[in-house]
Amino acid sequence: MTNSFLEDANGNKSSKRLWGSIVLGIGILFSIVLFIYSLSKGAADAATALGIINMFLISGGGLLGIGVFEKGIQSKEKK
């Protein structure tokens, strides 16, 4: 059984999906770390930390979202 999550619309391995998953995972990991740190000691500059975390989440989500548009474009070209 193969994992087709990292494949693009043509069936090739997609580096955008790979890096999007990695960047999104890093953003989620950083947000968990910030949450735990804020509960114990309190973040000195929470706004900057949240800005950096949002950058990771938006970038990762954008890279993963490109695949949705690729599939839509390819399905229109086939018709």
C-alpha positions in Angstrom: 0.0 0.0 0.0 1.5 3.3 -1.0 1.0 6.7 0.5 -0.4 9.1 -2.1 -0.4 12.2 0.2 2.9 13.4 -1.2 1.9 12.9 -4.9 0.8 15.7 -7.1 -2.0 15.6 -9.6 0.2 13.8 -12.1 1.2 11.1 -9.6 4.8 12.5 -9.2 6.3 13.1 -5.8 5.6 16.7 -4.9 8.2 18.7 -3.0 5.6 21.4 -2.3 3.6 18.9 -0.3 6.6 17.6 1.5 7.9 21.0 2.5 4.4 22.2 3.3 3.9 19.4 5.7 7.3 20.0 7.3 6.7 23.7 7.7 3.2 23.2 9.0 4.4 20.7 11.5 7.2 23.1 12.7 4.5 25.8 13.1 2.3 23.4 15.2 5.3 22.3 17.2 6.3 25.9 18.0 2.8 26.8 19.0 2.7 23.9 21.4 6.0 24.9 22.9 4.9 28.5 23.2 1.7 27.5 24.9 3.5 25.3 27.4 6.2 28.0 28.0 3.5 30.7 28.5 1.7 28.6 31.1 4.9 28.0 33.1 6.8 31.3 32.8 5.0 33.7 30.5 6.4 34.7 27.1 8.3 38.0 27.2 7.3 39.0 23.7 4.3 36.9 22.8 3.3 39.1 19.8 6.5 38.4 18.0 6.4 34.7 18.8 2.9 34.5 17.5 3.9 36.4 14.4 6.7 33.9 13.7 4.4 30.9 14.4 1.7 32.4 12.1 4.3 32.7 9.3 5.1 29.0 9.6 1.4 28.0 9.6 0.5 30.2 6.7 3.5 29.2 4.6 2.9 25.5 5.2 -0.8 25.8 4.6 -0.1 27.7 1.4 2.3 25.1 0.1 -0.3 22.4 0.8 -3.1 24.4 -0.7 -1.3 24.8 -4.0 -2.1 21.1 -4.7 -5.8 21.8 -4.5 -5.5 24.4 -7.3 -3.3 22.1 -9.3 -6.0 19.4 -9.3 -8.7 21.9 -10.2 -6.7 23.3 -13.1 -5.8 19.8 -14.4 -9.4 18.6 -14.3 -10.5 21.6 -16.3 -7.7 20.9 -18.9 -8.9 17.3 -19.3 -12.4 18.4 -20.3 
